[in-house]
Amino acid sequence: MTTPARTALDCARRLPPLEAVAALDQFLRAGVELAELELVARDLRGRRDSSRVRDVLSLGDRGAASPGESRTRFTVVAAGFPRPRMQVPVMGPRGDPFFIDLGYEEFRVGMEYDGEPHHTGPAARARDAARRRWLTREMGWEIITVTRDFLPCPGPYLEALLTALLHRGWAPPPETMDRIAIRLARLTRPSLRSRRRPRGSTR
């Protein structure tokens, strides 16, 4: 048996980066303190994976309400975008706040991860649609909805995010745009397998 902090660090050391960050977020959300993790991580100095652990800890965020939100944020940041804020509060129609999963408040651009089971079924879909109409029409936000096919195919979502941010006034330096462009090109480039001629096809 290990402490929650040590278990979180073991995840940071051994899981793939995306899954390590998703696990770390949930440990932070459960009450593990980042300062405690950083203190325990000092014992790992000198090991080959110590820099990896520091990188994972730097990406942690207790605001992620689900692993899907964590994976979305990780992919967005890895593509070169600035780090979005998690659970952005926006006033709702009755004075209570709505919370956008990931958002850029300055530009009023947000992303929301529609995972299961909270966003399935007619009632949930109707509730989400009404909420997003308010955010868009009354509060001026542009919301990009992310579904579970984001991870295997993030390119279209990231292109939509880039378009929305640029349209809303984001002016990144050239090196940031170059990084995003390279990443998007890699994500949208057809794989060798997809370019192969299917069996039985004819010229």
Contacts in CASP RR format, 6 or more apart in sequence:
PFRMAT RR
TARGET T0000
AUTHOR 0000-0000-0000
METHOD contacts of the structure
MODEL  1
MTTPARTALDCARRLPPLEAVAALDQFLRAGVELAELELVARDLRGRRDS
SRVRDVLSLGDRGAASPGESRTRFTVVAAGFPRPRMQVPVMGPRGDPFFI
DLGYEEFRVGMEYDGEPHHTGPAARARDAARRRWLTREMGWEIITVTRDF
LPCPGPYLEALLTALLHRGWAPPPETMDRIAIRLARLTRPSLRSRRRPRG
STR
2 10 0 8 1.000
4 27 0 8 1.000
4 30 0 8 1.000
4 31 0 8 1.000
4 32 0 8 1.000
5 27 0 8 1.000
5 32 0 8 1.000
5 33 0 8 1.000
5 36 0 8 1.000
5 37 0 8 1.000
5 40 0 8 1.000
6 40 0 8 1.000
7 27 0 8 1.000
8 23 0 8 1.000
8 24 0 8 1.000
8 27 0 8 1.000
8 32 0 8 1.000
8 37 0 8 1.000
9 37 0 8 1.000
9 40 0 8 1.000
9 41 0 8 1.000
9 44 0 8 1.000
9 53 0 8 1.000
11 19 0 8 1.000
11 20 0 8 1.000
11 23 0 8 1.000
11 24 0 8 1.000
11 27 0 8 1.000
12 20 0 8 1.000
12 23 0 8 1.000
12 24 0 8 1.000
12 52 0 8 1.000
12 53 0 8 1.000
12 56 0 8 1.000
12 57 0 8 1.000
13 20 0 8 1.000
13 44 0 8 1.000
13 49 0 8 1.000
13 52 0 8 1.000
13 53 0 8 1.000
14 20 0 8 1.000
15 23 0 8 1.000
17 52 0 8 1.000
17 55 0 8 1.000
17 56 0 8 1.000
17 74 0 8 1.000
18 71 0 8 1.000
18 74 0 8 1.000
18 75 0 8 1.000
20 56 0 8 1.000
21 56 0 8 1.000
21 59 0 8 1.000
21 60 0 8 1.000
21 70 0 8 1.000
21 71 0 8 1.000
21 73 0 8 1.000
21 74 0 8 1.000
22 64 0 8 1.000
22 67 0 8 1.000
22 68 0 8 1.000
22 70 0 8 1.000
22 71 0 8 1.000
22 74 0 8 1.000
23 67 0 8 1.000
24 37 0 8 1.000
24 56 0 8 1.000
24 57 0 8 1.000
24 59 0 8 1.000
24 60 0 8 1.000
25 60 0 8 1.000
25 61 0 8 1.000
25 62 0 8 1.000
25 63 0 8 1.000
25 64 0 8 1.000
25 67 0 8 1.000
25 69 0 8 1.000
25 70 0 8 1.000
26 64 0 8 1.000
26 67 0 8 1.000
26 70 0 8 1.000
27 37 0 8 1.000
28 34 0 8 1.000
28 60 0 8 1.000
28 61 0 8 1.000
28 62 0 8 1.000
28 63 0 8 1.000
29 62 0 8 1.000
29 63 0 8 1.000
29 64 0 8 1.000
29 65 0 8 1.000
31 62 0 8 1.000
34 57 0 8 1.000
34 60 0 8 1.000
37 57 0 8 1.000
38 57 0 8 1.000
41 50 0 8 1.000
41 53 0 8 1.000
41 54 0 8 1.000
41 57 0 8 1.000
44 50 0 8 1.000
44 53 0 8 1.000
59 74 0 8 1.000
59 77 0 8 1.000
61 70 0 8 1.000
61 73 0 8 1.000
61 86 0 8 1.000
63 86 0 8 1.000
63 87 0 8 1.000
64 70 0 8 1.000
64 73 0 8 1.000
64 86 0 8 1.000
65 86 0 8 1.000
65 87 0 8 1.000
65 101 0 8 1.000
66 113 0 8 1.000
66 115 0 8 1.000
68 113 0 8 1.000
68 115 0 8 1.000
69 86 0 8 1.000
69 101 0 8 1.000
69 102 0 8 1.000
69 113 0 8 1.000
71 150 0 8 1.000
71 151 0 8 1.000
72 101 0 8 1.000
72 102 0 8 1.000
72 111 0 8 1.000
72 113 0 8 1.000
72 146 0 8 1.000
72 150 0 8 1.000
73 83 0 8 1.000
73 84 0 8 1.000
73 86 0 8 1.000
73 102 0 8 1.000
75 150 0 8 1.000
75 151 0 8 1.000
75 154 0 8 1.000
75 158 0 8 1.000
76 83 0 8 1.000
76 84 0 8 1.000
76 102 0 8 1.000
76 111 0 8 1.000
76 158 0 8 1.000
76 161 0 8 1.000
77 83 0 8 1.000
78 183 0 8 1.000
79 154 0 8 1.000
79 158 0 8 1.000
79 179 0 8 1.000
79 180 0 8 1.000
79 183 0 8 1.000
79 184 0 8 1.000
79 187 0 8 1.000
80 176 0 8 1.000
80 179 0 8 1.000
80 180 0 8 1.000
80 183 0 8 1.000
81 158 0 8 1.000
81 161 0 8 1.000
81 162 0 8 1.000
81 165 0 8 1.000
81 180 0 8 1.000
82 104 0 8 1.000
82 172 0 8 1.000
84 102 0 8 1.000
84 103 0 8 1.000
84 104 0 8 1.000
84 110 0 8 1.000
84 111 0 8 1.000
85 102 0 8 1.000
85 103 0 8 1.000
85 104 0 8 1.000
85 105 0 8 1.000
86 101 0 8 1.000
86 102 0 8 1.000
86 103 0 8 1.000
87 99 0 8 1.000
87 100 0 8 1.000
87 101 0 8 1.000
88 99 0 8 1.000
88 100 0 8 1.000
88 102 0 8 1.000
88 103 0 8 1.000
88 105 0 8 1.000
88 110 0 8 1.000
89 97 0 8 1.000
89 98 0 8 1.000
89 99 0 8 1.000
90 97 0 8 1.000
90 98 0 8 1.000
90 99 0 8 1.000
90 100 0 8 1.000
90 135 0 8 1.000
90 139 0 8 1.000
90 141 0 8 1.000
91 97 0 8 1.000
91 98 0 8 1.000
91 139 0 8 1.000
92 98 0 8 1.000
92 134 0 8 1.000
92 139 0 8 1.000
93 134 0 8 1.000
93 138 0 8 1.000
98 131 0 8 1.000
98 134 0 8 1.000
98 135 0 8 1.000
100 110 0 8 1.000
100 111 0 8 1.000
100 112 0 8 1.000
100 135 0 8 1.000
100 141 0 8 1.000
100 143 0 8 1.000
101 110 0 8 1.000
101 111 0 8 1.000
101 112 0 8 1.000
101 113 0 8 1.000
102 110 0 8 1.000
102 111 0 8 1.000
102 112 0 8 1.000
102 113 0 8 1.000
103 109 0 8 1.000
103 110 0 8 1.000
103 111 0 8 1.000
104 110 0 8 1.000
104 165 0 8 1.000
104 170 0 8 1.000
107 164 0 8 1.000
107 165 0 8 1.000
107 168 0 8 1.000
107 169 0 8 1.000
107 170 0 8 1.000
108 139 0 8 1.000
108 140 0 8 1.000
108 141 0 8 1.000
108 142 0 8 1.000
108 168 0 8 1.000
109 141 0 8 1.000
109 142 0 8 1.000
109 144 0 8 1.000
109 161 0 8 1.000
109 164 0 8 1.000
109 165 0 8 1.000
109 168 0 8 1.000
110 141 0 8 1.000
110 142 0 8 1.000
110 143 0 8 1.000
110 144 0 8 1.000
110 164 0 8 1.000
111 143 0 8 1.000
111 144 0 8 1.000
111 145 0 8 1.000
111 146 0 8 1.000
111 157 0 8 1.000
111 161 0 8 1.000
112 132 0 8 1.000
112 143 0 8 1.000
112 144 0 8 1.000
112 145 0 8 1.000
112 146 0 8 1.000
113 146 0 8 1.000
113 147 0 8 1.000
113 150 0 8 1.000
114 128 0 8 1.000
114 145 0 8 1.000
114 146 0 8 1.000
114 147 0 8 1.000
115 147 0 8 1.000
115 148 0 8 1.000
116 148 0 8 1.000
118 124 0 8 1.000
119 125 0 8 1.000
119 128 0 8 1.000
132 143 0 8 1.000
132 145 0 8 1.000
135 141 0 8 1.000
135 143 0 8 1.000
136 142 0 8 1.000
136 143 0 8 1.000
142 164 0 8 1.000
142 168 0 8 1.000
144 157 0 8 1.000
144 160 0 8 1.000
144 161 0 8 1.000
144 164 0 8 1.000
146 157 0 8 1.000
150 157 0 8 1.000
154 187 0 8 1.000
155 184 0 8 1.000
155 187 0 8 1.000
155 188 0 8 1.000
158 180 0 8 1.000
158 183 0 8 1.000
158 184 0 8 1.000
158 187 0 8 1.000
159 184 0 8 1.000
159 188 0 8 1.000
162 180 0 8 1.000
162 184 0 8 1.000
172 180 0 8 1.000
END
